[in-house]
């Protein structure tokens, strides 16, 4: 996990108004490998193990790997397509990818110089630390301050349940990509202030004006 990301993390219990404090036990090259994230309000602590942060409320230790594996080259075309939908062509900044497409994070990070891809999925716990990729597990809320992500992709089973949260954390002029979208997703995004750009099949892309 990149050290700068810790400035944007919030407490899953207390909500997006309460930031977390990093208690690092091992760092290398501005990346946190071992430590804790603590909330000064509720005193809850969230572990970082092997660079992976578990921000699910009630967890006391990071999983050793929930079906995870080492990252591979994977489908470069799929990563390129998602990077194009996200619309971020250069850094610095953070791009959030939640769900099944989180496995594409190394490929996206390699395409866009200066970007840190925040990959959210518990299956990533078993991966080694990769430059340009910060790995997390989260619960029903996205534990980030509002407007901190230059772009957000919500994919897989959790996509529709996190629509409003994704809209909250994306920055002005940033895109929100939803893959696996059902009926009414574009309308829901419009109600929370995003302008739909593309609605094709199960993919919806919207921008915050």
Buried (B, 14 or more C-beta within 10 A) or exposed (E): BBBEBBEBBBBBBBEBEBBBEBEBEEBEEEBBBBBBBBBEBEEBBBBBBBBBBBBBBEBEEBBEBEEBEEBEEEEEEBBBEBBEBBBBEEBEBBBBBBBBBBBBBBBBBBBBEEBBBBBBBBBBBBBEBBEBBBBBBBBEBBBBBBBBBBBBBBBEEBBBEBBEBBBBBBBEEBBBBBBBBEEEBBEBBEEBEBEBBBBEEEBBBBBBE
